[in-house]
Amino acid sequence: LAVMDVIEQENLVENAAKVGNYLLEELKKFPQIKEVRGRGLMIGLEFDYPVKELRNKLLFEQHVFTGASGTNVIRLLPPLTLSKEQADCFIGKLKNILS
């Protein structure tokens, strides 16, 4: 119950919706991404190719940990406290890897 209290008191559901929508819209601007889907901060980025090398570059070069869902999908599942500034940082790091 204490966790639910913190989620409510810190408006974390509203933050996840706001920052998640921002991330979804910004990620849709990447021509390299075939499809962007998700809700809140649970986001999937589908590519036309296997993402193993891309995930390794994000991890070892940019220090960004991502998940995977199948061969061609990167899964994002950041904490509910993610800020717009932190989302922008991720977008910049992804842009570095994709360019």
Buried (B, 14 or more C-beta within 10 A) or exposed (E): EEEEEEBEEEEBEEBBBBBBBBBBEBBEEBEBBEEBEBEBBEBBBBBEEEBEEBBEBBEEEBEBEBEBEEEBBBBBEBEBEBEEEEBEBBBEBBEEBBE
